Amino acid sequence: MKPFLKLTYAELKLQLREPVGAFFTLAFPVMLMVLFGAIFGNEPDPSLGGYGQVDLSVPGYIGMIIGTIGMLGIPITLSNYREQGILRRLRATPVQSSAILWSQVAVQVVMTAVGVLLLMMVGTLFYGLRIPNGDVMIIPAILLSAFSFFAVGFVLAGVMPTPRTAQAVGMAIFYPMLFLSGAAMPRFIMPETVQQVAQLLPLTHVVILLEDIWFQGIWNGTSLVVITTMLLAGLAISRFTFRWE
């Protein structure tokens, strides 16, 4: 346990010292909230169920944080470590391989939690964020969604030969999902055809799952199956694709 905690602490410091990664994980969703909040405000609208625009955007921004870490943060970090020989040297130490990998997961869980808390704090302080009654169940939903994308991140980290390739492929996959899934902008303003296409994207189901729990206190069965399947598939595939050197 002690080596795991030390690794996690060291990795967390490294994460926070990387300005680009910290910006897109922690600051960018908050900036979008502030930008759209300044434009549209957060006045309750009967047509939106008594919520405001900022209220409706929070689950999507949480999905943005999860997707950013899973599709960009983990693949780029681990590919960089492998290219520099860091993974090989860590594996040669007495520390168990599982502790090395789980420290990466633990750090990303912490980063996700910090990002969500920042969203909540800024939304509450500046826009009077309305937190619905189905708030407790959002925690396991966030964790399940995060672990599913982390698993995909480990798959990408295993198959991408270099950090630049991991970044390019991760961005090519993630950014279309970001803008079509409802993570960056509400899906209901999109054409019907675009919304139907977005149903094929895993990040869309993360946003739907979080929205339904956040606003209605219910689990969306379809999205739950999709996310759970992605988690199990990612775990199974990463066992065969992950490389230490």
N, C-alpha and C positions, 0 to 999 in steps of 0.2 A: 504493500500500500504506500509506503514512504517514497519509493522511486517513482511511482505513478503520480503522486502529489507534486513531487519536485519537477517532474517532466511537464505536468500540466501548468504549474506556475511559470516555468521558463517559457513554454509555448505561448501562454497568455501575454507575457511581456513582449515577446516577439511580435505577436499579432498587433498589439497596440502601438508598437514602434513602426509598423508598416502603414504609412499615411494613406496610400491609395485604398488598400483593403479596408482599413478602419472607416474611411470616408464613405465608401459605397455600402458598407454594412450598417453603420451607425448614423451617419449624418445625412446621406442622400434621402432616405425615406422621410426623415424629419423635414428636410428642405422642401420636398414635394408637398408635405402636409401644410407647411407654412405658406408656400406659394399658392396652392389652390384654396387654402383657407382665407388668404388675403383677397382672392378674387371672388369666391362664392360665399364666404362667411360660413357660419354654422347655425343659422336660424332654423328652428324646427319647421318642417314642412309636412302638412297633413298628407300630401301625396307620397311622401317618403316614410310614412308610418310614424310621424312625429319626430323623426330624426333630422339632423342637418347633414350637409355634404361632408363635413369632417368626420362626423360619427360613422357614416357609411364607408368612409375610405380606410378606416383603421385595419379591418381584417385583411384588406388587400395589401396594405403596407407591411403587415406582418408576413404575408406570403412573399413579398418582395425580399425581405430580410432572409427568409429561409432559402429562397431560390438563389440569391446572390452567394450565400455561403456554400450551398451544395454544388452549384454549377461552376462557380469561379474560385471561391476561397480554397476549398479542399483540393481540387485537382491541381491548381497552380502551386500551392504550397508543397504538396507531396511530390509533384513532378520536379520542382526545384530542388527539394531535398535529395531526391534520387540522383539527379544530374550532378549535384555537388558531392555525392558520396556520403551524405549525412545519414541516410537511412542504413547504408551498409555498415557504417561505423557504429551506429546505435544498436544494430542487430548483433554486432560483435561483443557488446557489453553484456554483463550478467543480467541486465534488465530484460524481463520477458517481452517477447514480441507483442503479446496482447496488450501489455501496459503501454508500449510505445504508440500503438494504434488507438487505444481507448483514450489516451491523453489528448489526441487530436480531436476526438469526438467531444470530450469534456470541455475543451476550450471553445469549440463551436457552439455548444449548448450555452455556455456562459455568454458568448458574444450575442447569441440570439436573445437571451434573456435581457441583456443590457439594451439591445436595440428596441425590444418591445417596451421596456420600462421608459426609455427616452421618448418614444412615441406617446405613451400614456401621460407622461409628465407634461410634455409640451402641449398636447391636446387639451389637458385639463386646465393648465395655467392660462393659456391664451384663447382657447375656444370653448371652454366649458364642456368638455367632452362628456357625453352621456354614456355611462357604462350600463349596459342592460343587465337584467337579473341572471341571465345564463352565463355568468362570468367564471365560475369555478371550473366548469367543464372545458373551458377554452384551454386550460393548461395541458391536459393530456392530448388534446387535439393538436396543439402547437408542437408538442414533443413528438407525436407520431408523424406529423408532417415533416418535421425537421429531420428525424431519423431516416425517413424514406428518401429525402433529397441528399442527405449525407451518404447513404448507401450508393446512390447513383454517382456521387462525387468520387467515392473510392473506386468505382468502376472506371470512370474517366481517368483518374490518377494512374490506374494500372495500365491502361492501353495507350495513353498519350506519351510519345517518346520524349518530348521536351516541354519546359514550362510555356514557351511561346505557342506551341501547338495546343497545349491544354487551354491556354487563354483564348486562342482563336476559336477553337471548337466550342468551348464553354460559352463564349459570347454569341456565337452563331446559333446555338441551341436556346440559350436563356433569353436573349432580348426579344425575339418574336413572342415567346411565351409571356414575357413581362408585359407587353403592350396589348396582348390579346386576351389574357386570362382574367383581367379585372384587377390585377395587382397594382398597376400604375394609374388606371382610369376605369371608371365604372363600365361594366359590360352592357348595361341597358342603353347606353348612348350609341352603341355600335349597331351596324346593320344586322338583320336577322341571320344572313348567310355567314357573316363573320362570327356571330355568337355560336352558330352550329359548328363551325370549324374549331372554335376555341374549346368546345367540349371534348376534343380529342387530346388536349394538352394536359399533362399532369398538374401543372401549376394552377390551372383553372379549377381543378377538383380540390386543391388545397384551399384556395380562396372560397369556394362554395362551402366546404366543410366548416371553415372558420366563421363564415357569414351566418350559416344556419344555426350554429351553436351560439354565436355572439348575440344574434338578434331574436332567435326563436327558442333557444335552449334545446334544440333537437340535433341528433346526428343524421347527416345525409347518408343514407345507406350506399348509394352508388359511389359517391366520392370516397367513402370509407373503404369500400372494396378496392377501388382503384389505387388509393394511397397505400393500403396494406399490401396489395399485390406488388406494387413498385418497391416497397421495402424488402419483401421476401426475395424478389427477383434480384434486386441490387446486392443483397447479402450473398446470395448463392453465386452470382456471377463474379463478384469481387474476390471470392475465395480462389478462383481460377485465374483471374487476370492481374491481381495485384503483384507487383514486382518490387523487390528491395534494391535492385541494382540493374 
